[in-house]
Amino acid sequence: MVITELLERNARFYGSETAIVELNPSEARDKAETWREASLVFEAEKGTPYRREMTWKEFDRRANRTANLLLSRGIEKGTKVGLLMTNSIRWLPIYFGILKAGCIVVPLNYRYTGEEIAYCMDLADIEVLIFGPEFIGRIDEIRGKLRECRFLFYVGEEVPAFAEDFLRLNGFCSTEAPPVSLTEDDLGAIYFSSGTTGFPKAILHKHRALYHACVTEQAHHGQKRDDVFLCIPPLYHTGAKMHWFGSLLSGSKAVILRGVKPEWIIRAVSEEKCTIVWLLVPWAQDILDEIEAGRIRPEEYMLDQWRLTHMGAQPIPPVLVDRWKKIFPHHEYDTNYGLSESIGPGCVHLGLENTNKVGAIGIPGCGWETKIIDENGLPVKQGEVGELAVKGPGVMICYYKNQEATDEVLHGEWLWTGDMAMQDEEGFIWLVDRKKDVIISGGENLYPVQIESYLRKNDKIKDCAVIGVPDKRLGEATLAVIELKPGETCTKEEIDAFCTELPKYKRPRNVVFDTVPRNPTGKIEKPVLRKKYCGERLVEAETRRI
């Protein structure tokens, strides 16, 4: 089965039911008791509503219009179509319309600069770009450099002169399914690596991988028809969208929340009766901080239906889950591990029944196999550190137009992840660190994740990152970049005293108090920190090695 058939099935059987809700709390009026009420008031005044919703039937019809618009322009099966929009109720219908036309959908990071957009469009051979209002300036700046791009479609009001009016043209197109045949072996999508280690690479996937993401997600989290999934992260990334794919398979509602303030998240869960929420670590920390400070009182909201919280995109500090379970003891919990190269989260997961193993990333996901290997690809002994390799239907086809990089990570059916890990006697996998983030200090291999996990036990620390900085005697020395909770103060001497339980060689030799930068998917941007604290030359050398 291909993923577009799931949308068509939902439109047939659940056509009048709500598929997607979009919430815009930054626009909401304080006088409105609920966002639904605010939306109705504002809609009557002909403005932009704070809350929009769309049925499964309308979702499918909008996707068909997009597909038929592309086909009407002679755009053929296999054409790469870029999608550059912030999260909204329009995003997913356009995504599925591109797939229904038989095209390869290429979601683009909405934080890219103009030059980065041009680089990615050139790399992916994008011939059609569909973009939103936030990107007019960036596209205007680079449009002379878009050698392959034949069509620019603009989604919004006040259409720029250099683009075509997507919404107007779409309105003239048929709502019937386009006459395009798709199979699991057809190419479906290109996603870009997060770019935290240099220029992003284009990751090519078949439709088989997209569908398997649906199966894996529902197998892990048991989405049913009455579940409601709260989607907060950017849809251009595999993380949030592939978790939503479980809702697509079950035909259940999803809520797109445009904003990450703790009060907005809690209010969205309450008003929309959300049952499943996926959070990045900083968002979970912010929610707990607000609750513990008394600024959010859970008893004032309707939260009893919230059954599952799952987190991913980085190692999850056990202390964070302990704090969470004290406030929400009835919640099921899961950790999800994955890469865009493995069609997002799910190739490894903790499992709802394994909260006693919090700290581990878990066991192989549904349909996946794993092994821990040495530099020659041979399995290491149980308990030893090696590189995590995964195999399953979601492994990428290749890095598009980059055979050298492909050969480095694809070995037969196995994807070498670049993550260092170990497996315990019960078969649970523990992430140690990124292979390229390992610090070699005085001949010792230091894994920053282990040090970061220890530091996060400190009640004053909100976030932290450990990197290696040049040291004349040791080669590299550890530097801990520590972000304190609001209102807290701390000194290096306090951190030194806190770390006395660590082996001496693992204790941070240098400490700075600063903001920890993270990308939109929650990963620490260590190259940004290295550039700041190590200088340009080191970052340039790293990029050349990748």
SERO-987409 format. One record per residue (C-alpha): residue in three letters; residue number from 0; x, y, z. Coordinates in Angstrom, 1 decimal. Layout:
resn/resi/X/Y/Z
ALA/NUM/X/Y/Z;
...
//
This chain:
resn/resi/X/Y/Z
MET/0/0.0/0.0/0.0;
VAL/1/1.1/3.6/-0.6;
ILE/2/0.4/6.3/1.9;
THR/3/-1.9/8.3/-0.3;
GLU/4/-4.4/5.4/-0.3;
LEU/5/-4.7/5.9/3.5;
LEU/6/-5.9/9.4/3.0;
GLU/7/-8.4/8.3/0.4;
ARG/8/-9.7/5.5/2.7;
ASN/9/-10.2/8.0/5.5;
ALA/10/-12.0/10.4/3.2;
ARG/11/-14.4/7.5/2.3;
PHE/12/-15.1/6.1/5.7;
TYR/13/-14.6/9.2/8.0;
GLY/14/-15.2/12.0/5.5;
SER/15/-17.3/14.3/7.8;
GLU/16/-15.0/13.8/10.8;
THR/17/-12.3/16.3/11.7;
ALA/18/-8.8/15.3/10.4;
ILE/19/-6.7/18.4/11.3;
VAL/20/-7.1/21.4/13.6;
GLU/21/-4.7/24.4/13.4;
LEU/22/-4.3/26.6/16.5;
ASN/23/-2.7/30.0/16.4;
PRO/24/-2.5/31.1/20.1;
SER/25/-0.3/34.1/19.4;
GLU/26/-3.3/35.7/17.6;
ALA/27/-5.9/34.8/20.3;
ARG/28/-7.7/37.4/22.3;
ASP/29/-7.5/37.2/26.1;
LYS/30/-11.2/37.9/26.4;
ALA/31/-12.1/34.6/24.7;
GLU/32/-12.6/31.7/27.0;
THR/33/-11.5/29.2/24.4;
TRP/34/-9.7/29.3/21.1;
ARG/35/-12.7/27.9/19.4;
GLU/36/-14.8/30.8/20.7;
ALA/37/-12.1/33.3/19.6;
SER/38/-12.0/31.8/16.2;
LEU/39/-15.8/32.1/15.7;
VAL/40/-15.7/35.7/16.8;
PHE/41/-12.8/36.6/14.5;
GLU/42/-14.2/34.7/11.5;
ALA/43/-17.4/36.8/11.7;
GLU/44/-15.1/39.9/11.5;
LYS/45/-13.5/38.5/8.3;
GLY/46/-10.0/38.1/9.8;
THR/47/-7.6/35.2/10.2;
PRO/48/-9.2/32.7/12.7;
TYR/49/-7.3/31.5/15.7;
ARG/50/-8.5/28.0/15.1;
ARG/51/-9.2/26.3/11.9;
GLU/52/-10.3/22.7/11.2;
MET/53/-10.6/20.4/8.2;
THR/54/-12.4/17.2/7.6;
TRP/55/-10.9/14.1/6.0;
LYS/56/-13.0/14.6/2.9;
GLU/57/-11.8/18.2/2.5;
PHE/58/-8.3/17.1/3.2;
ASP/59/-8.5/14.6/0.3;
ARG/60/-10.2/17.1/-2.0;
ARG/61/-7.5/19.7/-1.4;
ALA/62/-4.8/17.2/-2.0;
ASN/63/-6.5/16.2/-5.3;
ARG/64/-6.7/19.9/-6.4;
THR/65/-2.9/20.3/-5.8;
ALA/66/-2.1/17.1/-7.7;
ASN/67/-4.3/18.2/-10.7;
LEU/68/-2.8/21.6/-10.7;
LEU/69/0.7/20.1/-11.1;
LEU/70/-0.4/17.7/-13.8;
SER/71/-2.2/20.5/-15.7;
ARG/72/1.2/22.2/-16.1;
GLY/73/2.7/19.2/-17.7;
ILE/74/4.6/18.2/-14.5;
GLU/75/5.4/14.5/-14.8;
LYS/76/5.7/11.7/-12.4;
GLY/77/9.1/11.7/-10.7;
THR/78/9.5/15.5/-10.8;
LYS/79/10.9/17.0/-7.6;
VAL/80/8.6/19.5/-6.0;
GLY/81/9.8/21.7/-3.1;
LEU/82/7.5/22.6/-0.2;
LEU/83/8.7/25.7/1.8;
MET/84/6.0/26.7/4.3;
THR/85/5.6/27.1/8.0;
ASN/86/3.2/24.8/9.9;
SER/87/-0.4/25.3/8.9;
ILE/88/-3.6/23.5/8.0;
ARG/89/-2.6/23.9/4.3;
TRP/90/0.8/22.1/4.7;
LEU/91/-0.3/18.4/4.7;
PRO/92/-2.9/18.6/1.9;
ILE/93/-0.2/20.2/-0.3;
TYR/94/2.3/17.5/0.7;
PHE/95/-0.2/14.7/-0.2;
GLY/96/-1.1/16.5/-3.4;
ILE/97/2.5/16.4/-4.5;
LEU/98/2.6/12.7/-3.8;
LYS/99/-0.7/12.0/-5.5;
ALA/100/0.7/13.7/-8.7;
GLY/101/3.4/11.0/-8.6;
CYS/102/6.0/13.7/-7.9;
ILE/103/8.8/13.5/-5.3;
VAL/104/8.0/15.8/-2.4;
VAL/105/10.9/17.8/-1.0;
PRO/106/10.1/19.6/2.3;
LEU/107/12.5/22.5/3.0;
ASN/108/13.6/23.8/6.4;
TYR/109/11.8/27.1/6.9;
ARG/110/14.8/28.5/8.8;
TYR/111/17.1/28.2/5.8;
THR/112/18.7/31.4/4.5;
GLY/113/18.2/32.3/0.9;
GLU/114/21.6/30.8/0.0;
GLU/115/20.7/27.6/1.8;
ILE/116/17.4/27.3/0.0;
ALA/117/19.2/27.8/-3.3;
TYR/118/21.8/25.1/-2.4;
CYS/119/19.2/22.6/-1.4;
MET/120/17.0/23.2/-4.4;
ASP/121/20.0/22.8/-6.7;
LEU/122/21.1/19.6/-4.9;
ALA/123/17.6/18.0/-5.1;
ASP/124/16.9/19.2/-8.7;
ILE/125/13.7/20.9/-7.7;
GLU/126/11.7/22.0/-10.7;
VAL/127/8.6/23.3/-8.8;
LEU/128/8.6/25.3/-5.6;
ILE/129/5.5/25.9/-3.5;
PHE/130/6.2/28.6/-0.8;
GLY/131/4.4/30.7/1.7;
PRO/132/4.4/34.4/2.7;
GLU/133/7.4/34.3/5.1;
PHE/134/9.7/33.5/2.2;
ILE/135/9.0/36.1/-0.4;
GLY/136/12.2/38.1/0.3;
ARG/137/14.4/35.0/0.4;
ILE/138/13.0/33.6/-2.9;
ASP/139/13.2/37.0/-4.6;
GLU/140/16.8/37.2/-3.6;
ILE/141/17.8/33.8/-5.1;
ARG/142/15.4/33.2/-8.0;
GLY/143/18.0/34.1/-10.5;
LYS/144/20.1/31.2/-9.2;
LEU/145/17.4/28.5/-9.4;
ARG/146/18.6/26.9/-12.6;
GLU/147/16.3/23.9/-12.5;
CYS/148/13.1/25.5/-11.1;
ARG/149/10.4/26.1/-13.8;
PHE/150/7.5/27.0/-11.6;
LEU/151/7.1/29.2/-8.5;
PHE/152/3.7/28.9/-6.7;
TYR/153/2.9/31.2/-3.9;
VAL/154/0.4/30.2/-1.1;
GLY/155/-1.1/33.3/0.4;
GLU/156/-2.5/36.8/-0.2;
GLU/157/-0.8/39.6/-2.1;
VAL/158/1.0/37.4/-4.6;
PRO/159/4.5/38.6/-5.6;
ALA/160/5.0/39.4/-9.3;
PHE/161/7.5/36.7/-9.8;
ALA/162/5.2/33.8/-8.7;
GLU/163/1.9/32.3/-9.6;
ASP/164/-1.2/32.4/-7.3;
PHE/165/-1.4/28.9/-6.0;
LEU/166/-4.7/29.3/-4.1;
ARG/167/-6.6/30.9/-7.1;
LEU/168/-5.3/28.3/-9.6;
ASN/169/-6.0/25.5/-7.2;
GLY/170/-9.6/26.6/-7.0;
PHE/171/-10.1/25.9/-10.7;
CYS/172/-8.8/22.3/-10.4;
SER/173/-10.7/19.1/-10.1;
THR/174/-11.3/17.6/-6.7;
GLU/175/-11.3/14.1/-8.2;
ALA/176/-8.3/11.8/-7.7;
PRO/177/-5.7/12.2/-10.4;
PRO/178/-5.1/9.4/-12.9;
VAL/179/-1.6/8.5/-11.5;
SER/180/-0.6/5.0/-10.5;
LEU/181/1.7/4.6/-7.6;
THR/182/3.5/1.6/-6.0;
GLU/183/5.6/1.1/-2.9;
ASP/184/8.7/1.0/-5.2;
ASP/185/8.1/4.5/-6.6;
LEU/186/10.3/7.3/-5.3;
GLY/187/8.3/9.4/-2.8;
ALA/188/10.3/12.0/-0.9;
ILE/189/13.6/13.7/-0.3;
TYR/190/14.4/14.9/3.2;
PHE/191/17.4/16.9/4.2;
SER/192/19.8/16.0/7.0;
SER/193/19.6/18.4/9.9;
GLY/194/22.8/20.2/8.9;
THR/195/24.2/20.3/12.4;
THR/196/27.6/19.1/11.0;
GLY/197/27.9/20.9/7.8;
PHE/198/25.9/21.3/4.6;
PRO/199/22.7/19.2/4.6;
LYS/200/22.6/16.0/2.5;
ALA/201/19.5/15.1/0.4;
ILE/202/18.0/11.8/1.6;
LEU/203/16.0/9.9/-0.9;
HIS/204/13.1/7.6/0.1;
LYS/205/10.6/5.3/-1.6;
HIS/206/6.9/5.2/-0.9;
ARG/207/7.6/2.0/1.0;
ALA/208/9.5/3.9/3.7;
LEU/209/6.6/6.4/4.1;
TYR/210/4.1/3.7/4.5;
HIS/211/6.3/1.8/6.9;
ALA/212/6.5/4.9/9.1;
CYS/213/2.8/4.7/9.6;
VAL/214/2.8/1.0/10.5;
THR/215/5.8/1.5/12.9;
GLU/216/4.2/4.4/14.7;
GLN/217/0.9/2.8/15.3;
ALA/218/2.5/-0.4/16.4;
HIS/219/4.5/1.4/19.0;
HIS/220/1.8/3.8/20.4;
GLY/221/-1.5/2.1/19.6;
GLN/222/-3.3/5.0/18.0;
LYS/223/-7.1/4.4/17.9;
ARG/224/-9.9/6.3/16.2;
ASP/225/-10.6/8.3/19.4;
ASP/226/-7.0/9.4/19.9;
VAL/227/-6.0/13.1/19.3;
PHE/228/-2.4/13.8/18.5;
LEU/229/-0.8/17.2/19.3;
CYS/230/1.7/18.1/16.7;
ILE/231/4.1/20.9/17.6;
PRO/232/7.5/20.4/15.8;
PRO/233/8.0/21.6/12.2;
LEU/234/6.3/19.4/9.5;
TYR/235/9.2/19.7/7.1;
HIS/236/11.1/17.3/9.3;
THR/237/10.5/13.6/9.5;
GLY/238/10.1/13.7/13.3;
ALA/239/6.7/15.2/13.9;
LYS/240/5.1/14.1/10.6;
MET/241/6.1/10.5/11.0;
HIS/242/4.5/10.4/14.4;
TRP/243/1.4/11.9/12.9;
PHE/244/1.4/9.1/10.3;
GLY/245/0.1/6.8/13.1;
SER/246/-2.9/9.1/13.3;
LEU/247/-3.3/8.8/9.5;
LEU/248/-3.3/5.1/9.8;
SER/249/-5.9/5.1/12.5;
GLY/250/-8.1/7.8/11.0;
SER/251/-7.8/10.0/14.1;
LYS/252/-7.7/13.7/14.7;
ALA/253/-4.4/15.7/14.9;
VAL/254/-3.9/19.3/16.2;
ILE/255/-1.2/21.5/14.7;
LEU/256/-0.1/24.0/17.4;
ARG/257/1.8/27.0/16.1;
GLY/258/3.9/27.9/19.1;
VAL/259/5.7/26.2/22.0;
LYS/260/4.9/28.2/25.1;
PRO/261/4.1/25.8/28.0;
GLU/262/0.7/27.4/28.7;
TRP/263/-0.2/27.0/25.0;
ILE/264/0.7/23.4/25.0;
ILE/265/-1.3/22.6/28.2;
ARG/266/-4.3/24.7/26.9;
ALA/267/-4.3/22.9/23.6;
VAL/268/-4.3/19.5/25.3;
SER/269/-7.2/20.6/27.5;
GLU/270/-9.4/22.4/24.8;
GLU/271/-8.9/19.8/22.0;
LYS/272/-8.9/16.8/24.3;
CYS/273/-5.5/15.6/23.1;
THR/274/-4.4/12.1/24.2;
ILE/275/-0.9/11.9/22.7;
VAL/276/1.8/14.6/22.8;
TRP/277/5.3/14.4/21.4;
LEU/278/7.8/16.8/23.0;
LEU/279/11.3/17.9/22.6;
VAL/280/13.3/18.0/25.8;
PRO/281/13.4/21.8/26.1;
TRP/282/9.6/22.0/25.8;
ALA/283/9.1/19.3/28.5;
GLN/284/11.5/21.1/30.8;
ASP/285/9.7/24.4/30.3;
ILE/286/6.4/22.9/31.1;
LEU/287/7.7/21.3/34.3;
ASP/288/9.4/24.6/35.3;
GLU/289/6.1/26.5/34.9;
ILE/290/4.2/23.9/36.8;
GLU/291/6.7/23.7/39.6;
ALA/292/6.8/27.5/39.9;
GLY/293/3.0/27.6/40.2;
ARG/294/2.5/29.6/37.0;
ILE/295/0.6/26.7/35.5;
ARG/296/-1.8/24.8/37.7;
PRO/297/-2.7/21.4/36.0;
GLU/298/-5.9/21.1/38.0;
GLU/299/-7.3/24.1/36.2;
TYR/300/-7.2/22.2/32.8;
MET/301/-8.9/19.1/31.4;
LEU/302/-6.0/16.8/31.2;
ASP/303/-7.3/13.4/32.3;
GLN/304/-7.6/12.1/28.7;
TRP/305/-3.8/12.7/28.1;
ARG/306/-2.5/9.2/28.1;
LEU/307/0.9/9.2/26.3;
THR/308/3.9/11.5/26.3;
HIS/309/6.8/10.6/24.1;
MET/310/10.1/12.3/23.5;
GLY/311/12.9/12.0/21.0;
ALA/312/15.5/13.8/18.8;
GLN/313/18.1/13.5/21.5;
PRO/314/19.1/11.4/24.5;
ILE/315/16.4/11.9/27.2;
PRO/316/17.7/12.7/30.7;
PRO/317/16.2/10.1/33.2;
VAL/318/15.9/12.9/35.7;
LEU/319/13.5/14.7/33.4;
VAL/320/11.2/11.7/33.1;
ASP/321/11.3/11.3/36.9;
ARG/322/10.1/14.9/37.2;
TRP/323/7.4/14.3/34.6;
LYS/324/6.1/11.2/36.2;
LYS/325/5.7/12.9/39.6;
ILE/326/3.4/15.5/38.0;
PHE/327/1.7/13.1/35.5;
PRO/328/1.9/9.7/37.1;
HIS/329/-0.8/8.2/34.9;
HIS/330/1.0/9.0/31.6;
GLU/331/2.5/6.2/29.5;
TYR/332/5.9/7.2/28.3;
ASP/333/8.1/6.3/25.3;
THR/334/11.4/7.4/23.9;
ASN/335/11.9/7.3/20.2;
TYR/336/15.2/7.1/18.3;
GLY/337/15.6/7.6/14.6;
LEU/338/17.2/9.5/11.7;
SER/339/15.9/11.1/8.5;
GLU/340/18.0/8.3/6.8;
SER/341/15.7/5.8/8.5;
ILE/342/12.5/7.8/7.7;
GLY/343/12.5/9.4/11.1;
PRO/344/11.7/8.0/14.6;
GLY/345/10.9/4.4/15.2;
CYS/346/13.8/2.2/14.2;
VAL/347/14.6/2.0/18.0;
HIS/348/12.1/2.8/20.8;
LEU/349/11.9/2.2/24.5;
GLY/350/8.4/0.7/24.6;
LEU/351/5.5/1.8/26.8;
GLU/352/6.1/-1.1/29.2;
ASN/353/9.8/-0.3/29.8;
THR/354/9.9/2.8/31.8;
ASN/355/12.3/1.0/34.2;
LYS/356/14.8/1.4/31.4;
VAL/357/14.5/5.2/31.0;
GLY/358/17.9/6.4/29.8;
ALA/359/18.2/3.7/27.2;
ILE/360/16.9/4.4/23.7;
GLY/361/15.3/1.0/23.7;
ILE/362/14.9/-2.0/21.5;
PRO/363/14.5/-2.5/17.7;
GLY/364/11.3/-1.0/16.5;
CYS/365/8.5/-2.7/14.6;
GLY/366/10.0/-4.2/11.4;
TRP/367/13.6/-3.2/12.3;
GLU/368/16.8/-4.9/13.2;
THR/369/19.8/-3.5/15.0;
LYS/370/23.4/-4.4/15.7;
ILE/371/26.4/-2.7/17.4;
ILE/372/29.6/-2.8/15.3;
ASP/373/33.2/-1.9/15.3;
GLU/374/35.0/0.1/12.6;
ASN/375/35.1/-2.9/10.3;
GLY/376/31.4/-3.7/10.6;
LEU/377/31.8/-6.6/12.9;
PRO/378/29.6/-7.0/16.0;
VAL/379/31.2/-6.0/19.2;
LYS/380/30.8/-7.9/22.5;
GLN/381/27.8/-7.2/24.6;
GLY/382/28.4/-4.2/26.8;
GLU/383/31.1/-2.8/24.6;
VAL/384/30.7/0.6/22.8;
GLY/385/30.4/0.5/19.0;
GLU/386/28.5/2.1/16.2;
LEU/387/24.7/1.5/16.0;
ALA/388/23.6/0.0/12.7;
VAL/389/19.9/-0.5/11.7;
LYS/390/18.1/-2.4/8.9;
GLY/391/14.5/-2.2/7.9;
PRO/392/11.9/-1.0/5.3;
GLY/393/12.5/2.7/6.2;
VAL/394/16.2/2.8/5.3;
MET/395/16.9/5.4/2.6;
ILE/396/17.8/4.6/-1.0;
CYS/397/20.8/6.9/-1.0;
TYR/398/22.1/10.4/-0.4;
TYR/399/20.9/11.9/-3.7;
LYS/400/23.8/12.8/-6.0;
ASN/401/26.4/11.9/-3.3;
GLN/402/27.6/8.4/-3.9;
GLU/403/30.7/8.9/-1.7;
ALA/404/28.6/9.8/1.4;
THR/405/26.1/7.0/0.6;
ASP/406/28.9/4.4/0.5;
GLU/407/30.1/5.6/4.0;
VAL/408/26.8/4.8/5.7;
LEU/409/25.0/2.2/3.5;
HIS/410/26.5/-1.3/3.7;
GLY/411/24.2/-3.7/2.0;
GLU/412/20.9/-3.4/3.7;
TRP/413/22.4/-1.9/6.8;
LEU/414/22.6/1.8/7.7;
TRP/415/25.5/2.8/9.9;
THR/416/24.0/5.6/11.9;
GLY/417/27.2/7.4/13.2;
ASP/418/25.8/7.0/16.8;
MET/419/28.0/5.3/19.3;
ALA/420/26.0/2.9/21.5;
MET/421/26.1/-0.2/23.7;
GLN/422/23.7/-3.0/24.4;
ASP/423/23.0/-4.3/27.9;
GLU/424/22.4/-7.9/29.0;
GLU/425/18.6/-7.5/28.5;
GLY/426/19.1/-6.3/24.9;
PHE/427/18.4/-2.6/25.5;
ILE/428/20.5/-0.1/23.5;
TRP/429/22.1/2.8/25.3;
LEU/430/23.2/5.8/23.2;
VAL/431/26.7/7.0/24.1;
ASP/432/27.3/9.8/21.6;
ARG/433/27.6/10.8/18.1;
LYS/434/30.8/9.3/16.6;
LYS/435/32.1/12.7/15.4;
ASP/436/31.3/14.2/18.9;
VAL/437/33.6/11.9/20.8;
ILE/438/36.3/13.9/22.6;
ILE/439/39.8/12.3/22.7;
SER/440/41.5/13.8/25.8;
GLY/441/44.9/12.6/26.8;
GLY/442/44.3/9.4/25.0;
GLU/443/40.9/8.7/26.6;
ASN/444/37.6/8.6/24.7;
LEU/445/35.1/10.9/26.4;
TYR/446/31.4/10.7/25.4;
PRO/447/29.7/14.1/25.9;
VAL/448/26.2/12.6/26.3;
GLN/449/27.3/10.8/29.4;
ILE/450/28.7/14.0/31.0;
GLU/451/25.6/16.0/29.8;
SER/452/23.3/13.4/31.4;
TYR/453/25.1/13.8/34.7;
LEU/454/25.1/17.6/34.7;
ARG/455/21.3/17.7/34.0;
LYS/456/20.8/16.1/37.4;
ASN/457/21.7/19.5/38.9;
ASP/458/18.5/21.3/39.9;
LYS/459/19.8/24.6/38.7;
ILE/460/20.6/23.4/35.2;
LYS/461/18.0/23.8/32.4;
ASP/462/20.2/22.6/29.5;
CYS/463/23.8/21.8/28.8;
ALA/464/26.2/20.8/26.0;
VAL/465/29.7/19.4/26.3;
ILE/466/32.3/19.9/23.5;
GLY/467/36.0/19.4/23.0;
VAL/468/38.2/22.5/22.8;
PRO/469/41.9/22.5/21.8;
ASP/470/44.4/21.8/24.6;
LYS/471/48.2/21.9/24.2;
ARG/472/48.8/19.1/26.6;
LEU/473/45.7/16.8/26.2;
GLY/474/44.9/17.5/22.6;
GLU/475/41.3/18.2/23.6;
ALA/476/39.8/19.2/26.8;
THR/477/36.1/19.2/27.8;
LEU/478/34.1/22.4/27.9;
ALA/479/30.6/22.4/29.5;
VAL/480/28.2/25.0/28.2;
ILE/481/25.6/25.4/30.8;
GLU/482/22.2/27.1/30.5;
LEU/483/20.7/27.8/33.9;
LYS/484/17.0/27.8/34.8;
PRO/485/15.4/31.3/35.0;
GLY/486/16.4/33.1/38.2;
GLU/487/19.2/30.7/39.1;
THR/488/22.8/31.6/39.7;
CYS/489/25.8/29.3/39.7;
THR/490/29.6/29.4/39.6;
LYS/491/32.2/27.1/38.1;
GLU/492/33.3/26.1/41.6;
GLU/493/29.7/24.9/42.3;
ILE/494/29.8/22.8/39.1;
ASP/495/33.2/21.4/40.0;
ALA/496/31.9/20.4/43.4;
PHE/497/28.8/18.8/41.8;
CYS/498/31.0/16.7/39.5;
THR/499/33.2/15.1/42.2;
GLU/500/31.2/11.9/41.8;
LEU/501/32.3/11.6/38.2;
PRO/502/35.7/10.0/37.4;
LYS/503/38.3/12.7/37.3;
TYR/504/39.0/12.4/33.6;
LYS/505/35.3/12.9/32.8;
ARG/506/34.8/16.1/34.8;
PRO/507/34.5/19.2/32.7;
ARG/508/37.8/21.1/32.7;
ASN/509/36.2/24.3/31.5;
VAL/510/32.7/25.7/32.3;
VAL/511/30.8/28.6/30.7;
PHE/512/27.3/29.8/31.3;
ASP/513/25.5/30.5/28.1;
THR/514/22.4/29.6/26.0;
VAL/515/22.5/26.1/24.5;
PRO/516/21.6/26.5/20.8;
ARG/517/19.2/23.9/19.3;
ASN/518/17.9/23.4/15.8;
PRO/519/14.1/23.2/15.2;
THR/520/14.2/19.4/15.8;
GLY/521/15.7/19.8/19.2;
LYS/522/19.3/18.7/18.4;
ILE/523/22.1/20.7/20.0;
GLU/524/24.0/22.7/17.4;
LYS/525/27.5/21.8/18.5;
PRO/526/29.2/23.3/15.5;
VAL/527/27.7/26.7/16.6;
LEU/528/29.3/26.2/20.0;
ARG/529/32.6/25.0/18.5;
LYS/530/32.7/28.1/16.3;
LYS/531/32.0/30.3/19.2;
TYR/532/34.5/28.7/21.6;
CYS/533/37.1/27.1/19.4;
GLY/534/37.3/29.5/16.4;
GLU/535/36.5/29.3/12.7;
ARG/536/39.4/27.0/11.7;
LEU/537/38.2/24.1/13.7;
VAL/538/34.7/24.2/12.3;
GLU/539/36.0/24.5/8.8;
ALA/540/38.2/21.5/9.3;
GLU/541/35.3/19.4/10.7;
THR/542/33.2/20.3/7.6;
ARG/543/35.9/19.1/5.3;
ARG/544/36.1/15.8/7.1;
ILE/545/32.4/15.1/6.8;
//
